[in-house]
Structures are given as structure tokens and as C-alpha cells.
Amino acid sequence: MLTAGHQGRGICSKLQPERINTPDMIYATLQDCVNDLEKNGHLVRIREEVDPNLEMAAIHLRVHENEGPAILFENVKGSTYRAVSNLFGTLQRSRYIFRHTLDDIQKLVKLRNNPMEALKKPWKHTGLVGTAWSALPRKTGFPANQFDTIHIQDLPLIRHWPKDGGAFVTLPQVYTEDPDQPGIMHANLGMYRIQLNGNEYTLNEEIGLHYQLHRGIGVHQTRANRRGEPLKVSIFVGGPPAHSVAAVMPLPEGLGEAAFAGALSGRRFRYTRHDGHVISTDADFIITGEVHPLENKPEGPFGDHLGYYSLQHPFPLMRVHRVYARKNAIWPFTVVGRPPQEDTSFGKLIHEITGDAIPNEIPGLKEVHAVDASGVHPLLLAIGSERYTPYNPAAQPSELLTIANHILGTGQLSLAKFLWITGGEDAPHAHDVEAFFRYMLERLQPARDIHFHTHTTIDTLDYSGTSLNQGSKVVFAAYGPPVRSLDTTLPEVLGALNARWVMPGVAAVKGLSFTNYTSAEQEMEQLNQLLSPHIDALKNVPLMILADDPDEVSAKLNNFLWITFTRCNPSHDIYGVQSFVEYKHWGCHGPVIIDARIKPHHAPVLEKDPEVEKRIDRFFVQGAPLAGWG
């Protein structure tokens, strides 16, 4: 097995020596990347002072909306350090950053069954010799002359949204080791948000560490708690861009993030142990500390990637030990919010790297798509197989349900609330969202094809459920020949309700403002009584959305996806015309109705501050550095 720190000992002599760093080839630092992007027209500098309280984030959001360049903020108010954002703002730019290593990384990930074996014997896999060498973490000494010891208050304290509880790190690499199996090859390098100030935190001494369900750091903390020991944590910010990507990658079993970071950057991940903590010696900033058993403080609110605030909740408290900054360091950050945002491009890059890795892990699965416009976790679209047709003369979902259970038991896919799955050789790609919905709705039989999972886990950031992390899931599984042609004109009864078309077969209807679920049940029964006599006229409208603003839902596809699937807890908010329960199976004979109204327990929607928007206009006028990008 590859052993960190051996610097090649035991590796076959066929491995090439470390690649020589040149500006147009391998980035040894974040500064190298910034220089290369600027030289080739992918980055703009802002020399005027910018306030990290809302202004920097607002500038980033506006530039990203217009598919603009990366931004280097050279004069951050209250800090001596520069900051950069929108590095990964487009897939084109991400491809450019990793242009020299992307092909080899795709080959490595395709060897998903045993990527470490490929790294140990790279000569058996064409083109992976250099990648194998780069993937071997390199232990070094601590270059004290390259770093300053600073305080949290010295960092660019960037507050992103008006109701945020403080400043957050949004591109951290959080390093922890397994207390039972210490060492970098069993370590976890993940991207979990870090609150730097605000709330009840003692400035410079305490910060907040937020991580969700199914994360590697949670396993490490659980084991440390069991041993009665504090968990040592190191937070790296900056360094080669590959290190940030590695922290969010869903890697094959046995391939560690540090190894992947080296392989993607084309340069070995350099680290050391200093003052009791692991240090990435290529990072721009390092925060070290400890998380003690059962020590929590309120973290949040924070404007998050579903397009809402995640609210204040107790999360692990990290006691700060030391903070280091590389001389002339750059602070990278991003802004999350209603998709699409920069993390959308992250997702596209990850999909490009991993390809069909997940489908190959699940027998019978051909494709799965986590829909970004819905906030990723709320909605999955999948295409599977029905290979047992001799025993399935009715052409009903059979193997698809087995595949669906496998999907909902796999890693972060298990956080999904809605899974729509179909089969058939003529099914459109799941990434063609509107065509996929049409295909499914032509085949959906609501009396048979809807399957609920209640009292289960959902995304920590999703406030549609019954409490934090708690909610429900639903599988829509449709298979066989079409059972209807979808209407493209409103039936008379829906016209009388002033409904709006969302797409063929899907109509949005206005509801009263939601007060509570007792009232909602009564309203749905009234709607059921109104629509039941017209069930034949509604047979080609299998899905209805009850909304606060049907015009908004129907304005564009992304509005339908975001509003419908972020504002619904399936067990509580799915109804149907002429619904029934038969031996604990729920179904309906008429259209399915999804109640996508805002509920009192939902988190607030993210909204920009008009005054801040006016203030940043100065950066986008003619002659300003961002003219043409806003």
C-alpha cells in the first residue's frame, strides 16, 4: 500500500520524477492560478476598496449571473489580505484550470473498483504513471519562513447575505483523521462551512463547524467522542485549486482526498505535522483547533444553496489553536444561493470527472441526475432497467423499485426527497428535464406508481420537513407504454380556477395562504370535491401544483423545479383527486396535487439588499473594472 511520507519508497522505478512547475502547466500555489487566469483573460482585478460585509458577495453574484470572469479583490476593507472569487464560475474555466490533468483523472476514476491498485501499478494503465506519482502525498517540514501567525480577525471576514449570522468560510478544506486509524491515507478532507464570527463565538478563540448527515468528519467525531478525546481539526483555505475540488469529490472507495488532490493538480499534496496538527504546506491559510465531545454553540443563519437561509442550530464548536497565513496569501471564496451558482459549475465538473461512476455501482441503473435547479438534493431523476420482462407481462415497475431503494441508500443520494425513475429503451436522458417529465407523466399511473418513505432523513439544509434532518421521501416509478397523451390546453374546470400551464400535463393553481395542515387538508378536500366530477376531463393532466403564485411557477422551468421540490414534504404535501389507501398503499385515481405553498416553518427565501445593489453599481459602469459584466 502507498505510505504517505515515504516520498516514493516502494513505488516502481518506472514512475517519472516530479513534474517541473511552469506557469502554463502545474499550479503550485493559488497565486500561480490567478496569474495564469489573468494572463489568459479569465480574471479581472478590483483595486478599489470593497466592503466584505455584503458588497463582495453582491459583486460576485452579479458577475456570476452574467457568466463573467474570476474576480481578484485587491483591497478588502478591514484586512490586509486579497480575496478571489468565481474561480470555478463556468465549466469552461474549470476545464481550463485542469486542462493538463483532466483526461488522466477521468481514466483513474473509471478504474473505480480499485483505483489505488492502478496507482500502485500505473505501468499497467497507459498514461497513469505521472498521475500515480502525483497522487502520493509528500510529507515535508513546516516552512516557517513562508507563513505568519495571525488571528481570525485578520482574515477577510466576508458576510454574504443580509440575515447571515456572521462571516463564513465557503471554500474550506476541513482535514480530520480517523482516531482509530490515524494517518493521511485514512483522513477525510471535506468542504463544510465554517462560521468565523458572530453569535456566541468568542472572536479569535472559537469558530463554528457545520457538517451535514453522511459526512466523513462525522464518523471521525463519533469515534473521538467514544474515546473521550477531542478531535483535532485543520482547516485549509486556498492552495492549488485542485485541493478545493478534492474536498467536494464523491470519490471511489479507497481513494483518499489528499491523493486525488495531488493527482488532479499534477503535484503531490504536501503536508506536515506541526504543533500537534496536520498542515497543508501549500495552503494560503490554515486554522487549527479541536472539537471537544458534546461542545456545541448556535451556528447560522446562513444563506444556502437551496435558495433559503439555513437557520440557527447547535453545531460543533471548534476551539482555535493557531491561525497561519502564507506571505502574500489570497483568500478564495464563493457565494451560494438559489441555483444556478458557482457550486453548479462545481457539480458539472464533478459529473465530467466521474461520468457513469454511480450508475456502475448500482446494478440496473443507467443514469441518475440530481437536479441543480431544485437545490440538488430535493429531486433526483433516474433511468433504470426492467430486465425481467418474461415475468412482467403487465409492464409495471418491478426492478425499478429495487433500483430506487438502492439509490436512496447510497451516500448523499440518500438525502433526496423526490426520486422519479423510469425505464425503457426510448426514455430521454435524465438531464433533459422537461422531456424526462413528459415521458414519465405519459406513463404515470397514480393509483399504482407512488411509493412513500416516512419518518426518515432529509438534507440538513431543507426546512420543508417536520424538524431538522427529518422528513419524508417519495418514489414515482413509471414504466410501460403511454397511458395518456398530455394536454396542452387547459380543461374547462382548470380554466375556471384560473390555472396556468407549466408544461404539457402539468398545471399550477393558486391556493390560499398556508396556515396549518388541518386547514390544508380541508382545502384539499374541497378541491377534491370540485375536481372529482371532472376526473375524465383531467385524465391528461396527471400533475397539479398548488402555489402561492401560479404565474411564477409557470414562468420558466427552473421556477417550477425550485418552488415545487424545495417547498414540499412528500408525506405531508402530496394529495390527489379521489385518493385512497389500500393495505397501506396510497394512490389516487385523478391528478396528483403537490402543495408547494410556503409554510410557516419554512426558512426565509434569500433576497438581495437593494441598498447594497445600488452601492456596487459603481463597479459596473463604463470605465469601471467590471463594465459589461453586470
C-alpha positions in Angstrom: 0.0 0.0 0.0 1.2 3.5 -0.7 2.5 5.1 2.5 2.4 8.9 3.0 5.7 10.5 3.6 7.9 7.8 2.0 8.4 10.0 -1.0 8.3 7.2 -3.5 9.8 4.4 -1.4 8.3 1.1 -2.6 7.0 2.7 -5.8 8.1 1.1 -9.0 11.2 2.8 -10.6 9.1 3.3 -13.8 7.4 6.2 -12.1 8.5 9.5 -13.6 10.2 12.2 -11.4 8.0 15.0 -10.1 6.9 17.3 -12.9 8.6 20.6 -13.2 6.2 23.5 -12.3 5.8 26.1 -15.1 3.3 28.9 -15.2 1.3 27.3 -18.0 1.3 23.8 -16.7 1.0 23.0 -13.0 -0.1 25.4 -10.2 2.0 25.1 -7.1 0.0 27.9 -5.4 -3.2 29.8 -5.8 -1.2 32.8 -6.9 0.0 30.7 -9.9 -3.6 30.0 -10.9 -4.5 33.7 -10.5 -1.6 34.8 -12.7 -2.5 32.3 -15.4 -6.2 33.2 -15.4 -5.4 36.9 -15.7 -2.8 36.4 -18.4 -5.4 34.5 -20.5 -8.3 36.8 -19.9 -10.2 34.8 -17.3 -9.7 37.2 -14.3 -10.3 40.9 -13.5 -8.7 42.8 -10.7 -10.6 45.3 -8.5 -8.2 47.7 -6.9 -10.8 49.9 -5.1 -11.6 49.1 -1.5 -14.5 46.8 -1.2 -16.5 46.0 2.0 -16.6 42.3 2.9 -19.9 43.0 4.6 -22.3 42.1 1.7 -20.6 44.1 -1.1 -18.1 41.4 -2.1 -20.7 38.8 -2.3 -23.1 41.0 -4.2 -20.4 41.8 -6.8 -19.7 38.0 -7.1 -23.4 37.2 -7.6 -23.8 39.8 -10.3 -20.7 38.7 -12.2 -21.6 35.1 -12.0 -25.1 35.7 -13.2 -23.6 37.1 -16.4 -21.0 34.3 -16.8 -18.2 36.7 -16.0 -14.6 36.2 -15.1 -12.9 35.3 -11.8 -12.5 38.4 -9.6 -9.4 39.4 -7.6 -10.3 41.8 -4.8 -7.0 43.6 -4.0 -8.3 45.9 -1.3 -10.6 44.2 1.2 -11.8 46.6 3.9 -10.5 45.6 7.4 -8.0 43.1 6.1 -4.5 43.2 4.6 -5.2 40.1 2.5 -6.5 39.8 -1.0 -9.5 37.7 -1.9 -10.5 35.9 -5.1 -13.9 34.5 -6.2 -15.7 32.9 -9.1 -12.6 30.8 -9.9 -14.9 27.9 -10.9 -17.7 30.1 -12.2 -18.0 28.4 -15.5 -17.3 24.8 -16.6 -15.2 26.3 -19.4 -12.9 28.0 -16.8 -12.7 24.8 -14.7 -11.7 22.8 -17.7 -9.0 25.4 -18.4 -7.6 25.3 -14.9 -7.3 21.5 -15.0 -6.6 21.2 -18.7 -3.3 19.2 -18.2 -4.7 16.6 -15.8 -8.4 16.2 -16.5 -8.0 13.3 -19.1 -5.8 11.2 -16.8 -8.2 11.8 -13.8 -11.1 10.6 -15.8 -9.2 7.4 -16.6 -8.3 7.0 -12.9 -11.9 7.4 -11.8 -13.1 4.9 -14.4 -10.9 2.3 -12.5 -13.5 2.8 -9.7 -13.3 -0.8 -8.5 -9.7 -0.5 -7.3 -8.2 3.0 -8.1 -5.4 2.5 -5.5 -4.3 -0.7 -7.3 -4.0 1.4 -10.5 -1.9 3.9 -8.7 0.4 1.2 -7.3 0.9 -0.4 -10.7 0.4 2.5 -13.1 2.5 1.0 -15.8 -0.4 -1.4 -16.4 -2.6 1.6 -17.3 -1.4 3.8 -20.1 -0.9 7.4 -19.1 -1.2 7.0 -15.4 2.4 6.8 -14.4 2.7 10.5 -13.7 -0.7 10.6 -12.1 0.3 7.9 -9.7 3.4 9.8 -8.6 1.4 13.0 -8.1 -1.2 11.1 -6.1 1.3 10.1 -3.4 1.1 12.7 -0.6 4.5 14.1 0.3 5.5 14.8 3.9 7.7 17.8 4.3 9.0 20.1 7.0 7.0 23.2 8.1 8.3 26.2 6.1 8.0 28.6 9.0 9.7 31.4 6.9 6.8 31.3 4.5 4.0 31.8 7.0 2.9 34.3 9.5 0.9 33.5 12.7 -2.3 35.7 12.7 -5.7 35.8 14.2 -9.2 35.1 12.9 -10.0 38.9 13.0 -7.2 39.4 10.4 -8.9 37.3 7.8 -11.3 38.7 5.1 -14.5 38.4 7.2 -16.9 38.0 4.3 -20.7 38.2 5.1 -22.7 37.0 2.2 -26.4 37.6 2.8 -28.3 40.2 4.9 -29.5 37.8 7.5 -26.3 35.7 7.8 -25.2 35.3 11.4 -21.6 36.4 10.7 -18.7 35.8 8.3 -18.2 32.3 6.8 -15.6 30.3 5.1 -17.2 29.0 1.9 -14.3 27.2 0.2 -12.6 25.4 3.2 -10.8 22.1 3.1 -11.5 20.6 6.5 -9.0 17.9 7.5 -9.6 15.3 10.1 -8.1 11.8 10.8 -9.7 8.6 12.0 -8.8 8.3 15.7 -8.8 4.5 15.3 -6.6 4.6 12.1 -4.6 7.8 12.1 -2.7 8.9 9.0 -3.3 10.8 5.9 -4.4 7.8 3.8 -7.3 7.3 6.2 -8.0 11.0 6.6 -11.1 13.0 5.4 -10.8 16.2 3.5 -14.2 17.7 3.2 -15.9 21.0 2.5 -18.0 22.0 5.5 -18.9 25.6 6.1 -17.1 27.5 8.9 -18.6 30.4 10.8 -15.7 32.7 11.8 -17.5 35.3 14.0 -20.9 36.4 15.3 -23.5 34.6 17.5 -21.9 33.5 20.8 -18.4 32.8 19.5 -15.5 34.4 21.3 -13.6 36.1 18.5 -10.2 34.6 17.7 -10.8 31.7 20.1 -13.9 29.9 18.8 -15.5 29.2 15.4 -18.4 27.1 14.3 -18.1 23.9 12.3 -21.2 22.9 10.3 -21.5 19.5 8.7 -24.4 17.5 7.5 -25.5 13.9 7.6 -23.5 11.2 5.8 -20.2 13.2 6.0 -16.8 11.6 6.8 -16.0 14.0 9.5 -19.0 12.8 11.5 -17.5 9.3 11.6 -14.3 10.7 13.0 -16.0 12.9 15.6 -18.2 9.9 16.7 -15.1 7.8 17.2 -13.2 10.6 19.1 -16.2 11.1 21.3 -16.3 7.4 22.1 -12.7 7.5 23.1 -13.3 10.6 25.2 -10.8 12.6 23.2 -11.0 15.9 21.3 -11.0 15.7 17.6 -8.1 17.6 16.0 -9.2 19.7 13.0 -7.2 21.6 10.5 -8.9 23.9 8.1 -7.0 24.7 4.9 -8.1 27.7 2.7 -6.5 28.3 -0.7 -3.6 26.4 -2.2 -3.8 24.8 -5.7 -7.4 24.9 -6.9 -7.4 21.0 -7.1 -7.4 20.9 -3.3 -10.8 22.6 -3.2 -12.2 20.3 -5.8 -10.9 17.2 -3.9 -12.8 18.4 -0.8 -16.2 18.0 -2.6 -15.5 15.0 -4.8 -17.5 11.8 -4.3 -14.5 9.5 -4.5 -14.4 5.8 -5.1 -13.8 3.7 -2.0 -10.1 3.6 -1.1 -9.1 6.7 -3.0 -8.4 9.5 -0.4 -9.0 13.2 -1.0 -5.3 14.0 -0.5 -4.3 11.5 -3.1 -6.9 12.8 -5.5 -5.9 16.4 -4.9 -2.3 15.6 -5.9 -3.5 13.7 -9.0 -5.8 16.5 -10.2 -3.2 19.2 -9.6 -0.4 17.2 -11.1 1.6 18.0 -8.0 1.9 15.9 -4.8 -0.2 17.1 -1.8 2.4 18.5 0.6 1.8 18.3 4.3 3.5 18.2 7.6 2.7 17.7 11.3 3.4 20.8 13.2 2.4 21.8 16.8 0.2 18.8 17.1 -1.8 19.3 13.9 -1.6 18.4 10.2 -0.7 21.3 8.0 -1.1 21.6 4.2 2.1 23.5 3.4 0.6 24.6 0.1 -2.4 26.3 1.6 -2.8 30.1 1.8 -4.4 30.0 5.2 -4.5 27.3 7.9 -6.8 27.3 11.0 -6.0 24.5 13.5 -8.0 23.6 16.6 -10.0 20.9 18.4 -13.6 19.8 18.7 -14.3 18.5 22.2 -17.0 15.9 22.9 -20.6 17.4 23.2 -19.4 21.1 22.9 -21.8 23.0 20.7 -22.9 26.6 20.1 -25.5 28.1 17.8 -24.3 28.3 14.2 -26.1 30.3 11.4 -28.2 31.6 9.9 -26.6 31.2 6.5 -27.8 31.8 3.0 -27.5 28.4 1.5 -27.6 26.5 -1.8 -31.3 25.7 -1.7 -32.1 29.4 -2.1 -33.2 29.8 1.5 -31.4 30.6 4.8 -30.4 27.6 6.9 -31.4 28.8 10.4 -29.5 28.9 13.7 -28.9 25.5 15.3 -26.4 24.0 17.7 -23.4 22.6 15.8 -19.9 21.6 16.9 -17.7 24.3 18.5 -14.1 24.4 17.3 -11.6 25.8 19.8 -9.0 27.7 17.7 -5.4 26.7 18.4 -3.3 28.6 15.7 -4.1 30.5 12.5 -1.4 30.8 9.8 -1.3 32.8 6.6 1.2 32.4 3.8 3.1 35.6 3.0 1.1 37.4 0.3 -1.8 35.0 0.7 -5.0 35.1 -1.3 -8.4 34.2 0.3 -10.7 32.2 -2.1 -14.4 32.3 -1.6 -17.7 31.6 -3.3 -21.3 32.6 -2.7 -24.1 30.1 -2.5 -27.8 30.8 -3.1 -30.7 29.8 -5.3 -29.1 27.8 -8.1 -27.5 28.1 -10.5 -24.5 29.5 -8.6 -20.7 28.7 -8.7 -21.4 25.4 -7.0 -23.4 24.4 -10.1 -20.2 24.6 -12.1 -18.5 22.5 -9.4 -21.3 19.9 -9.9 -20.8 19.9 -13.7 -17.1 19.4 -13.3 -17.6 16.6 -10.8 -20.0 14.9 -13.3 -17.5 15.4 -16.1 -14.8 13.7 -13.9 -16.9 10.9 -12.5 -19.0 10.1 -15.6 -21.0 6.9 -15.0 -19.3 6.0 -11.7 -22.6 6.0 -9.7 -24.7 4.0 -12.3 -22.0 1.4 -12.4 -22.2 1.0 -8.6 -25.9 0.2 -8.8 -27.0 -2.8 -10.9 -29.5 -1.9 -13.5 -29.1 1.9 -13.1 -28.3 3.6 -16.4 -28.4 7.3 -15.3 -29.2 9.5 -12.3 -29.4 13.2 -12.3 -29.5 15.4 -9.2 -31.4 18.4 -10.5 -29.4 21.6 -9.7 -32.4 23.9 -10.2 -34.2 22.2 -7.4 -31.3 22.6 -5.0 -29.7 19.2 -5.9 -30.8 17.1 -3.0 -34.6 17.6 -3.2 -35.0 16.0 -6.7 -33.4 13.0 -8.5 -34.3 11.8 -12.0 -33.2 8.3 -12.9 -33.4 5.8 -15.7 -33.1 2.1 -14.8 -33.7 -1.2 -16.4 -36.6 -3.7 -16.4 -34.8 -6.8 -17.5 -37.3 -9.4 -16.2 -39.9 -8.8 -18.8 -40.9 -12.5 -19.1 -42.2 -12.3 -15.6 -43.7 -8.8 -16.0 -46.5 -9.1 -18.6 -48.3 -6.1 -17.1 -45.3 -3.8 -17.8 -45.4 -2.4 -14.3 -42.4 -1.1 -12.3 -40.6 -4.1 -10.8 -36.8 -3.9 -11.0 -37.1 -0.1 -11.0 -38.3 -0.3 -7.4 -35.3 -2.3 -6.4 -33.0 0.2 -8.1 -34.9 3.1 -6.4 -34.2 1.6 -2.9 -30.6 1.2 -3.8 -30.3 4.8 -5.0 -32.0 6.1 -1.8 -29.5 4.0 0.3 -26.4 5.4 -1.5 -24.3 8.2 0.0 -25.6 11.7 -0.5 -28.3 10.4 -2.9 -30.0 9.2 0.3 -30.8 12.8 1.1 -33.2 13.1 -1.8 -36.9 13.7 -1.2 -38.2 13.0 -4.7 -37.0 10.2 -6.9 -38.6 10.0 -10.4 -37.5 6.8 -12.1 -38.4 5.1 -15.4 -37.1 2.5 -17.8 -37.5 1.8 -21.4 -35.0 2.0 -24.3 -36.8 5.1 -25.7 -36.6 7.1 -22.4 -34.9 10.5 -22.8 -31.8 11.4 -20.9 -32.5 12.4 -17.3 -30.5 15.6 -17.9 -33.2 16.7 -20.4 -35.5 17.6 -17.6 -38.7 18.7 -19.4 -38.5 15.7 -21.9 -38.0 13.3 -18.9 -41.0 14.7 -17.1 -43.2 14.4 -20.2 -42.1 10.8 -20.7 -42.9 9.9 -17.1 -46.2 11.7 -17.0 -47.3 10.0 -20.1 -46.8 6.6 -18.3 -47.6 7.5 -14.7 -50.4 5.6 -13.1 -51.0 7.5 -9.8 -53.1 4.6 -8.3 -50.1 2.3 -8.6 -46.8 4.2 -9.1 -46.3 6.3 -6.0 -44.3 5.0 -3.0 -43.6 6.9 0.2 -40.9 6.6 2.8 -42.0 8.4 6.0 -40.2 9.5 9.2 -36.8 9.4 7.5 -33.8 11.7 7.0 -33.5 14.6 4.5 -31.0 17.3 3.9 -30.0 19.3 7.0 -30.5 22.5 4.9 -34.0 21.5 3.9 -36.7 23.1 6.1 -39.7 21.5 4.4 -39.7 18.6 6.8 -41.0 18.0 10.3 -37.8 19.0 12.1 -34.0 19.4 11.4 -32.9 16.4 9.2 -36.4 14.8 9.5 -38.9 14.5 6.7 -40.1 12.0 4.1 -39.3 10.7 0.6 -41.4 9.6 -2.3 -40.6 7.5 -5.4 -42.5 8.0 -8.6 -41.8 4.8 -10.7 -43.4 4.6 -14.1 -42.9 2.0 -16.8 -44.6 0.6 -19.9 -46.4 2.1 -22.9 -48.0 5.5 -22.6 -51.4 5.6 -20.9 -52.3 9.1 -21.9 -51.5 12.0 -24.3 -50.6 15.1 -22.2 -53.0 18.0 -22.6 -51.5 21.3 -23.9 -54.7 23.3 -23.4 -56.5 23.7 -20.0 -59.6 21.7 -19.4 -62.6 23.9 -18.7 -62.6 23.1 -15.0 -59.0 24.3 -14.6 -59.7 27.4 -16.7 -62.4 28.3 -14.2 -59.8 28.1 -11.5 -57.5 30.5 -13.4 -54.9 27.8 -13.6 -51.6 28.2 -15.5 -49.8 25.7 -17.7 -46.3 24.8 -16.5 -45.6 22.2 -19.3 -47.8 19.7 -21.1 -49.7 17.7 -18.4 -48.7 20.0 -15.5 -50.9 22.9 -14.3 -50.4 25.3 -11.4 -53.3 26.5 -9.3 -53.4 29.3 -6.8 -54.1 28.4 -3.2 -54.9 30.4 -0.1 -52.0 31.4 2.1 -51.0 28.3 4.1 -51.8 28.4 7.8 -51.6 24.9 9.1 -52.0 21.3 8.0 -55.5 20.9 9.4 -56.7 23.8 7.2 -54.7 22.4 4.3 -56.5 19.0 4.5 -59.8 20.8 4.5 -58.8 22.9 1.4 -57.7 19.8 -0.4 -60.9 18.0 0.3 -62.8 21.0 -1.1 -60.6 20.9 -4.2 -61.1 17.1 -4.4 -64.9 17.6 -4.4 -64.7 20.3 -7.0 -62.5 18.2 -9.4 -63.8 14.7 -8.8 -66.8 15.1 -11.1 -64.4 16.1 -13.9 -61.9 13.3 -13.5 -62.3 12.1 -17.1 -61.6 15.6 -18.4 -58.5 15.7 -16.2 -57.1 12.4 -17.3 -54.4 14.0 -19.4 -53.3 16.4 -16.6 -51.7 14.0 -14.2 -49.9 16.6 -12.1 -51.1 19.8 -10.5 -49.1 22.3 -8.3 -50.9 24.3 -5.6 -48.9 27.5 -5.3 -48.9 31.0 -3.8 -48.1 32.4 -7.3 -49.0 30.2 -10.3 -47.6 32.8 -12.6 -44.2 32.5 -11.0 -44.3 28.7 -11.2 -45.2 28.7 -14.8 -42.8 31.5 -15.9 -39.9 29.1 -16.6 -38.9 25.5 -16.0 -36.4 26.4 -13.2 -39.1 28.1 -11.2 -41.3 25.0 -11.4 -38.4 22.8 -10.2 -37.3 25.1 -7.4 -40.7 26.0 -6.0 -42.2 22.6 -6.3 -39.5 20.4 -4.9 -38.0 22.7 -2.2 -41.3 23.6 -0.6 -42.8 20.1 -0.3 -42.5 17.4 2.3 -43.9 14.4 0.4 -45.8 12.7 3.2 -47.5 16.0 4.2 -47.8 17.9 1.0 -48.8 15.4 -1.7 -52.5 14.9 -2.3 -54.6 13.5 -5.1 -58.0 13.7 -6.7 -60.0 10.6 -5.5 -57.2 9.4 -3.3 -57.3 6.2 -1.3 -55.3 3.9 1.0 -55.3 0.2 0.2 -53.4 -2.1 2.5 -51.2 0.9 3.5 -50.5 1.8 -0.2 -51.5 5.4 -1.1 -52.7 6.2 -4.6 -55.2 8.4 -6.4 -57.5 8.0 -9.5 -57.2 11.6 -10.6 -54.3 14.1 -10.8 -51.6 14.2 -8.2 -51.6 17.5 -6.3 -48.3 18.8 -4.8 -48.8 21.6 -2.2 -45.9 23.9 -3.0 -47.0 26.9 -0.9 -44.7 28.5 1.6 -45.4 27.1 5.1 -44.8 28.9 8.4 -42.0 26.6 9.3 -40.1 27.1 6.1 -36.8 29.1 6.2 -36.8 32.6 4.6 -36.1 33.0 0.9 -32.8 34.6 0.0 -33.2 38.2 -1.2 -30.6 40.8 -2.2 -30.3 44.0 -0.3 -31.4 46.9 -2.6 -29.1 49.4 -0.9 -26.1 47.1 -1.4 -27.1 46.6 -5.1 -27.0 50.4 -5.6 -23.6 50.7 -3.9 -21.9 48.2 -6.1 -23.3 49.7 -9.4 -20.0 51.8 -9.4 -18.0 48.7 -10.3 -20.1 48.0 -13.5 -20.4 51.4 -15.1 -18.5 52.3 -18.2 -14.8 52.5 -17.5 -15.1 50.5 -14.2 -13.2 47.2 -13.9 -16.4 45.1 -14.3 -18.1 47.1 -17.1 -20.0 44.8 -19.3 -20.4 42.1 -16.7 -23.4 43.4 -14.8 
